[in-house]
Amino acid sequence: MCRAIGERLYIRYQEWWLSIHTEAVIQLDQLKLEDPDRRYYSPANYHAFAAVLDRLNIQPERDVLLDFGSGLGRAVILAALHPFRRVIGVEVSAELNQVAEENVCRALRRLRCRSVELIRADAATYRIPPDVTVIFFNNPFCGLVLENVLRNIRESLSEKPRKVQLICQVPEQSAFEMGLQQQSHFTLEREERFSQNVRYLFYETNHTSNAQCLGSSATN
Ligand SMILES: C[S@@+](CC[C@H](N)C(=O)[O-])C[C@H]1O[C@@H](n2cnc3c(N)ncnc32)[C@H](O)[C@@H]1O
């Protein structure tokens, strides 16, 4: 009980400090975008994602973070408090993306990374830029969308071999996690649990698996 109240106060403080409005749960049928592979809007956990970002060894000249399913922009804004070279959000809903843009404008004075790009697109068809090094997923989709996104990541790695880290906020069980486990190009490095329903999975690729990507894309 006390913990829940503390959590709500912390969320309100963060939203006030950043001058943003991201605390909501929005079903995609409200936006006429329902699809069994798409997950509804629910923002990243402030404590957990901030702690994860604090522990990343961000190289300001190199690192670019991409948030798949950026919603109202909370994760993008939290990432941009850090010295990423740029931060990109990809969101299927034009309405959510519009609010995210307003949120980024209001938070701008707090951001260390001023290069924030919010793209309205279906993740399945989004071509991943060759400079992206960190990809965040807050349980945004599963099924065919996830398959296409993982294929697009492999293609991006084939075009430009590099180390890419996947950071995933997932609940106890999810179709997203099951889909990710079925592929072999990323290795689960570690898992962190923040609360009963907030887990983080850290996957990595490296130059060896980049070479495997090239091999498998040549045979498939
Ligand atoms: C759980 S919310 C995550 C929001 C944000 N990343 C955060 O952590 O604060 C998932 C988001 O994914 C979006 N989404 C679902 N399917 C998508 C798709 N195919 N392409 C792009 N965005 C999608 C939803 O509209 C929703 O905003």
The ligand as an SDF file (V2000), in Angstrom:
LIG
                    3D

 27 29  0  0  0  0  0  0  0  0999 V2000
    3.8660   -0.6240  -23.8730 C   0  0  0  0  0  0  0  0  0  0  0  0
    3.7950    0.8330  -24.8870 S   0  0  0  0  0  0  0  0  0  0  0  0
    5.4750    1.4400  -24.6970 C   0  0  0  0  0  0  0  0  0  0  0  0
    5.5850    2.9450  -24.7260 C   0  0  0  0  0  0  0  0  0  0  0  0
    7.0130    3.5270  -24.5840 C   0  0  0  0  0  0  0  0  0  0  0  0
    7.9840    2.7530  -25.3110 N   0  0  0  0  0  0  0  0  0  0  0  0
    7.4360    3.5670  -23.1480 C   0  0  0  0  0  0  0  0  0  0  0  0
    8.0910    2.6150  -22.7220 O   0  0  0  0  0  0  0  0  0  0  0  0
    7.0890    4.5220  -22.4320 O   0  0  0  0  0  0  0  0  0  0  0  0
    3.8400    0.0460  -26.5040 C   0  0  0  0  0  0  0  0  0  0  0  0
    3.6720    1.0190  -27.6620 C   0  0  0  0  0  0  0  0  0  0  0  0
    3.9190    0.2950  -28.8770 O   0  0  0  0  0  0  0  0  0  0  0  0
    3.0910    0.8490  -29.8860 C   0  0  0  0  0  0  0  0  0  0  0  0
    3.0210   -0.1170  -30.9750 N   0  0  0  0  0  0  0  0  0  0  0  0
    2.3200   -1.2840  -31.0110 C   0  0  0  0  0  0  0  0  0  0  0  0
    2.4900   -1.8950  -32.1990 N   0  0  0  0  0  0  0  0  0  0  0  0
    3.3170   -1.1060  -32.9290 C   0  0  0  0  0  0  0  0  0  0  0  0
    3.8760   -1.2150  -34.2350 C   0  0  0  0  0  0  0  0  0  0  0  0
    3.5840   -2.2370  -35.0370 N   0  0  0  0  0  0  0  0  0  0  0  0
    4.6840   -0.2320  -34.6660 N   0  0  0  0  0  0  0  0  0  0  0  0
    4.9840    0.8420  -33.8640 C   0  0  0  0  0  0  0  0  0  0  0  0
    4.4730    0.9850  -32.6280 N   0  0  0  0  0  0  0  0  0  0  0  0
    3.6710    0.0250  -32.1540 C   0  0  0  0  0  0  0  0  0  0  0  0
    1.7740    1.1050  -29.1560 C   0  0  0  0  0  0  0  0  0  0  0  0
    0.9610    2.0350  -29.8490 O   0  0  0  0  0  0  0  0  0  0  0  0
    2.2740    1.6140  -27.8180 C   0  0  0  0  0  0  0  0  0  0  0  0
    2.3830    3.0180  -27.8280 O   0  0  0  0  0  0  0  0  0  0  0  0
  1  2  1  0
  2  3  1  0
  2 10  1  0
  3  4  1  0
  4  5  1  0
  5  6  1  0
  5  7  1  0
  7  8  2  0
  7  9  1  0
 10 11  1  0
 11 12  1  0
 11 26  1  0
 12 13  1  0
 13 14  1  0
 13 24  1  0
 14 15  1  0
 14 23  1  0
 15 16  2  0
 16 17  1  0
 17 18  1  0
 17 23  2  0
 18 19  1  0
 18 20  2  0
 20 21  1  0
 21 22  2  0
 22 23  1  0
 24 25  1  0
 24 26  1  0
 26 27  1  0
M  CHG  2   2   1   9  -1
M  END
$$$$
